[in-house]
Amino acid sequence: MNHNIPYGKQDITQDDIDAIASVLKSDFITQGPVTKAFEEDFAAYIGSKYAIAVANGTAALHLSALALDVKEGQTIITSPLTFAASANCIRFCGGSVQFVDIDPATLCIDLNQVEDQLKKDRKSKYKGVIPVDLAGYPVDTEALRSLTDQYGLWILEDSCHAPGACFTDSKGVNQNCGNGIYSDLSIFSFHPVKHITTGEGGMITTNDSDKAKRIKRLRIHGVTKDPDLLIENHGGWYYEMQELGYNYRITDFQCALGISQLKRAGKSLNRRKEIAKKYTEVFQEYDFIKIPETRPGMSHAWHLYIIQVPDRKNLYDYLQLNHINTQVHYIPVHLQPYYKKLGWKKGDFPYVEKYYEHCLSIPMYSSLSEEQQSYTIRKILEFYK
Ligand SMILES: *Cc1c(COP(=O)(O)O)cnc(C)c1O
């Protein structure tokens, strides 16, 4: 292999490029009609009532935390196994983060430990939970909802890894991650390593119309021009900045890419499933390679294929030498220097810390060829010979 094989990669076609070019030649290039069309298509794909497109996934988390009124004095529960932004959005708003360890099987936040945490502290301490559909494994938000309802907590689901993932609920209905049935808000990212890309980009999905309206206002500086919402009205030019917001707009040419990518989302998800199946078929024969959990009723979106192996560091280096760029998802967030300064330390969460010693994300993206996958498998097995 001459070229490096990354762990994740975008897939851009000529149709994608044509779609972007046609917007660049039109009257609107930043947030306009194509952004609205992308939001509608995305809501239809996920099955939510509303979708709001923003500059990136982190902006989606920040606006969600604002719309949920996170503020100083509040504590929010999240997983230490995620990209730091899932926890950072709480800090952006002045809230405190309570990490709760993972279930070592699913790698998502352990709902039993969430319950223990809620029972341990006074009832009003916690305001919400931010679960993460890690690697594309759907969190059982039905179970989480019945728990959070007892304590009056909201759910903000970080579904960045899980567009197209779903679980079968207790009524036998398939619930897509982000469809707004059990979670108050869900967020997605369109960074190039994610399922679909807009370069940089993000989305918030919800079935709550008030929160959707508020997020739209916060996305543009807290400004509204809606005549029904204005406090005064001086004429056609008039707008009001009703609260402190941000500029988290996405551009129409990025959304043109998103619409074009979304057309292939089902097909590329199937390709990810095929790749996962092949890895699993091979690696399940080797008991020193721990493969990802799959369960009936849990439809995985395979953003990442994470194996847990002995001697991970040397395997990483060996694959690197052979032009296979693997990754580690993630360094536990509570062990980042910023969070350590806030009081978290090694030993706080034994399951995620043990997982971190062994995990490795191997190449997984829709344009990974059969030849590249076979080569990757061969090199991994060669290392352990
Ligand atoms: C990618 C990602 C984010 C942040 O998305 P950006 O678009 O990079 O800001 C947040 N959470 C998780 C789990 C992610 O994978």
The ligand as an SDF file (V2000), in Angstrom:
LIG
                    3D

 15 15  0  0  0  0  0  0  0  0999 V2000
  -17.3790   15.2570   16.5460 C   0  0  0  0  0  0  0  0  0  0  0  0
  -17.9850   15.2500   17.8710 C   0  0  0  0  0  0  0  0  0  0  0  0
  -18.3760   16.4220   18.5320 C   0  0  0  0  0  0  0  0  0  0  0  0
  -18.0600   17.8240   18.0610 C   0  0  0  0  0  0  0  0  0  0  0  0
  -18.3500   18.0850   16.7600 O   0  0  0  0  0  0  0  0  0  0  0  0
  -17.5650   19.2510   15.9610 P   0  0  0  0  0  0  0  0  0  0  0  0
  -18.3930   19.3710   14.7260 O   0  0  0  0  0  0  0  0  0  0  0  0
  -16.1890   18.7590   15.7060 O   0  0  0  0  0  0  0  0  0  0  0  0
  -17.5900   20.4780   16.7840 O   0  0  0  0  0  0  0  0  0  0  0  0
  -19.0410   16.3040   19.7490 C   0  0  0  0  0  0  0  0  0  0  0  0
  -19.2750   15.1060   20.3010 N   0  0  0  0  0  0  0  0  0  0  0  0
  -18.8770   13.9620   19.7200 C   0  0  0  0  0  0  0  0  0  0  0  0
  -19.1860   12.6650   20.3760 C   0  0  0  0  0  0  0  0  0  0  0  0
  -18.2120   13.9920   18.4960 C   0  0  0  0  0  0  0  0  0  0  0  0
  -17.7990   12.8480   17.9280 O   0  0  0  0  0  0  0  0  0  0  0  0
  1  2  1  0
  2  3  1  0
  2 14  2  0
  3  4  1  0
  3 10  2  0
  4  5  1  0
  5  6  1  0
  6  7  2  0
  6  8  1  0
  6  9  1  0
 10 11  1  0
 11 12  2  0
 12 13  1  0
 12 14  1  0
 14 15  1  0
M  END
$$$$
